[in-house]
C-alpha cells in the first residue's frame, strides 16, 4: 500500500497537461512498473471515459485497484488529488493577496511540450496493443472521424463502437438494439444536466449550494475535465455570480500551474464562496461521484470481463479509446508546440523515451526548469 500511496502522490504532484496525465500514468505505472498489461490499461481507459467526472482521477483509482484492491483504489484516488488541491489552494491564497503569480508561468514554456511528448508515446504504445489488424483500425478511424463533430461526445463514440462490435462478433440482433439504445441514451445524457441543475439554482448561496453544485458537476458531466470546466463556467459565473468572468479566467491561469486533474479549479471557486472551508467542500464534492462510481463499477467489470459479449465489445471499444485520446493529443499540439523551440523539445522528449527508460517526472522537471531558465 505504501507503494500505491507514494506513486500517486508523486504523479499527483508532477502530472500536468489534462489528457497528458494519462500518458504519465501509462509510462510510469503500466510501462515502467508493470502493474497491469496494456490491454488491462486500455480497459481502465475505456471505463474512465465512459463514466462522468474527471478521467485522470478515475483512471488513478482503477490502477490502484489493479495493484491493491479496494483500499488501493481509495489510496490512489486520494493521493492523486491531494497534491493538486494543496497547490491550487496555495496559489489561490497568493492570488487573492498579491493578485498575480506570473513569475511561475515561464515554467510552462518548457513543460507543455514535454507533456505532449510523453502523451504521444503513450498513444503509440497503447495503439500497438489495441490495433493489430484491419478490424481494430477501422474502429479507430471511424471513431476519430466521429470525434470531429462537436455534438458527438466521447461516451457516445465508445458505446456505439462497443455495440457495433457486439453486432459483428457476438449477436447481430442484440448489437443492433444496443446501437439504437446507445443513441437514445446519448440524447438523454445531453438533457440530464439541464434537468438536474435547477436543483442547485434554488438552493441558496452557502456551503450547501456549493456542495450540491459540484456533486452535480461530478455526477452528470461527461467528457472529462475540459467538459467540466465549461459546465462550471456557465453556472458559477453566469447563473450563480460566484465569480466574475475575469476571476474565472484567472482561475484557469492558476489551474495551468496546478498539477493533477484540471477540475481542481473547483477549489478556486469554492474559496471565493466560503474561503478555505469552501475550497475543501468544493474539491471534495466534485470528486465524490467519481469515487463512488469507480468503486461500484470496477468489481462488476472484474466479474464480467470474460463474458463473450464484453470481450466482443472491447474489440470495438479499445481501438475507439485510442482514437479518442489521439484526437485529444492533436488538439494539444497548437497550444503545446506554437513555435519551433517547443516543437523541437516535444520531438526530443519522444526520442528520449523511445531510447531510454527515463522516469516521466524527471522529464517534466527538466522541461519546467528549461522554461524558467528561458524566462518566457
N, C-alpha and C positions, 0 to 999 in steps of 0.2 A: 504493500500500500504506500510506503514511503516513496517508491519509485514513481508511482502514478502521481502522487502529490508534487514531487519535485519537477517531474517532466512537464506537467501542465501549468505549474507556477511559472516555469521558465518560458514556455510557449505563450502564456498569457501576458508576460512582461515584454516580450520582444516581437510578437507577431503583429505585423501591420499589413494594411492593404485590402481590407474587406475580403473579397473572394480569394485573394492571395494567401490568406491564412490557411486555406485548405491545402495549398501547396506545401506550406511549412509542416503541417501535420503529416502529410504523405511522406515527405523526405525524412522527418525526424522519427516518426513512430513506425510507419509501415516499412520504409526502405532501410533505415538505419537500425532500429531496434527489433524489427521483425515480430511485432506483437500479433500481427494477423496478415493473411495473404492479400494480394492486390484485389482478388475477386471479392473477398470479405470487406475490404476497404470500400470498394465500389458499392456494395450493399449498404454500408453505412452512409455513403454519399447520397444514394437514392432515397433512403429513409429520411435523411436530414432535409432534403429538398422537397419531399412530399409533405412534411409537417409544417404548420405555421410557426413563425418565430425565427430567431437568429440561427442560421445554418451552422456557423462555426461552433457555437456553444453546444448544439445538439450533436454534431459530429464528435466533439470532445467527449461527451457523455457516452456515446456509442463505443468509442475507442477505450474509454475507461472500463466499460462493462466487458469488453472483449478481453481485457487484461485481468480484471479482478472482480467481476460480477457486479451486483447491485451497489455495494459500497464503493467499488472502483468508479462506477458511473457518477455517483454523488460527489466523490472527492475530485474527480476530473472536472466536472462541471463547475464546482465552487472555485477550485484553484485556478481554472482558466479565466473566470470573470473577475475575480477579486483584484488582480493587479491593474486591470483597466479601470475599475471603479476608483481605486486609490489615486491613480494618475489623473483621471478626469476630475475628481473632487479637488485635488491639489491645484490643477490648472484653473479650475473654476474659481477657487479662492484667490489665486493670483490675478485672474481676470477681473474679478469684482473689486480688488484692491488697487491694481495698477493699470487696469483697462487694456492690457496687451501682453502677449508673450511672443512677440515677433522674432526675438533673438533665437528662438529654437527652431523656427521654420526652415532654416537653412538645412537642417538635417534631412529634410525630405527631398532635397536636390539629389542626394545620392541614395536615399533609402528606397524610393519608389521603383526605380529601375531594377534594383536588386530583388525586391519582392516580385516584380514581374518575371524576372529570370527564373526564380525558384518555382513560381506558379507554372511557367511554361514546361519546366522539367517534369512536374507532377502530372500535367496533362499528357505529356509524351509517354511517361512510364505507365500510367493507368490506361491510356489509349491502346498501348501494345497488348495489355492484358484483356481488354474488352473487345477489341476489333481485330479479329484474326482471319476473317474471310468476307465474302461479298455481302452476306446477310446482315451482320452487325454494321458493316459500312453503310448499307442502305438506310438502316435505322438512324445512324448518326447523321448522315447528310440530310435526311428528311427532318429530323429534329432541329438541326441547325437552321434550316430554311424556315421552319415554323417559328423559331425564336426571332426571326426578322420582323414579325408582325407584333407591334406593341400590345395589342389586345389579347394575345395568346400568352398565358402565363406558364411558368415553369411546371407547376403541378399538372396542368392540362397536358402539356407535352409528354411528361413522364407517364401519366396514367394512360394516355392514348397509345403510347409506344408499348406499354405492358399489355394492354388489351388486344392490340393487333398481334403481338407475339403469341398470346394465348390462342387467338383465332388461327394463327398459322401453325403452331406447334402442339396445341393441345385439343381445343374444341372450337370448331369453326362457328357453330351456332352461338355458344356462350360468349365467345370472343366478340362477335358482332353485337350482342346485347350489351356487353361491358363497354364497348366503344360508344354506343348510344347513351348509356348511363353516365359515362365519364363526361361527355359533352354537356349533358343536362346538369351534372354536378358542378361543372365549371361555371355555368351560368348562375347557379345558386350561390357559389362561393363569392362571386363578384358582387352579389347583393347583400351578403351576410353582414359585412362591416357597416353598411348603411342602416341595417335593422338594429344592430347591437349598439351603435354609438349613441343614439338618443338616450339610452340608459345613463350614460355618463354626463350628457349635456344637462340633465335635470338634477344632478346630484350635488351641486354646490361647487365650492372652490377650495375646500380644505383637503386634508390628507386622504379622506375617504374618496373624494372625487379623483385625486391624483392616483391612488392605488387602483381604483376601478378602471380608469382610462388606460393605464399601462398594462393591466391584466388583459383588457380587450385588445390592445395593440399586439401583445404577445400571443394571444389565442386565436386571432382572426386575420392576421396579416400574413399572406403567403408571398414567397419570392425572396426571402432573406432580408438582411439588414437594410439594403438600399430602399426596398419597398416600404419597410417600416419607417424609415426616415421621412419619406413623402407623406405617409399617414400622420406621423407626429406633427410635421409642419402644418398640414392642413388644419388640424384641430387645436394644437397648442397655441398657434399664432392667430388664426382666423376665427375659430369658434370660441375658445376659452380666454384668449388675450393674456395668457400666462407670460408670453414673450412678445417683444416687438420683432418685426421682420429682421432688423439689424442684429438683434440679440441672437436670433436663431442662426443667422449666418456666422456670427462669432462663435456660437456653439459648434457649428460644423468645422470651423477652423481649429478649435480646440480638439475636436474629435480626430483630426488628422494627426495630432500629436499624441493621441491616446492609443496604446496597444490594445489588442483584443477585439471583441465584437464592436462594430461601428454603432450599434444601437445603444451603447453606453452613453450616448447623448442624453438618454433618459435621466441620468444623474444631474446633468446640467439643467435640464428643465425642472426637475424636482427641487433643486437648490433654489431656483428663482421663485418657487411657490412656497416652500416651507423650510428654507435653509438646509442645514446638514440632515435633519430628520427627513425632509422632503427628498433629498438626494438618495438616501438609503431606501426609503419606501418606493420611489420610482424605479430604481435599479432592481430591487428585489421583485417588484410586481411584473416588470417586463420579461424577466427570465422565468418566473414561476410556472407559467403554462408549458414552457419547453421542458423543464424538469419533469413535470407530471406526464406529458405526452410521451417523452422518450422512455421513461421508466415503465410506462404501460405497454408501449408497442414493441420494445426490444424482446421481451420474453415471448410475445406472440410470434415475432419473426423467427426466433430461435426454434420454436416448436414446429413451425410450418415450413421452414426453409427447404426441406426435402420433398415437399408436396409437388407433384408433377405440374400443377398449374403455376405455382410460384416459380419453379425452375424455368418454365416456358416464359413467364412474364419477365424474368430477369434477362432473358436473351434479347429483349427489346429495351428494357429499362437501362441496363448497364451502358450500352453504347449511346443511348439518349442522354445519360448523365454526362458522358464525355463531351457530347456536343454542347450541352448547356454550359459547362464550365469553360469549354473552348471559346464560346461566344462571349462569356464574361471576360476571358483573357483578352480577346480582341478589343473589347470596349475599354479596357485599361490602357491600351497602347498609346492613344493620343495624350493621355494625362501623364503617364509614367515616362514616355520617351518623346517629348516635344522637340528635342534638339539632338544633334549628333553626339555630344559627350554622353548624354544619358542613354542614348541608343547603344553606344559602344559599351557602356557599363552593363547593360542588360545582356548583351551578347557575351561579354566576358564572364558574367555570372553563370550563364548556361554552359559555356565551355568548361569552366572550373568544376561545376557539379557533375558534368559528364566524365571528367578525367579523374577527379579526386573525391574522396568521401569526406568533404568538409562540412561541419555542422552548420545548418542554416542560420542559427542565431549568431554565429561568428561572422557570416557574410552580411547579415543585417547590421551588425555593429560596425563592420568596416564601411558599409555604404553610408551610414549615418555620420561617421567620423569624416568621411570624404566630403559629404555635403557641408558639414560645419566648417571644414578647412577651406573650402572654396568660397565660403561666406555668401552663398546665394540666398 
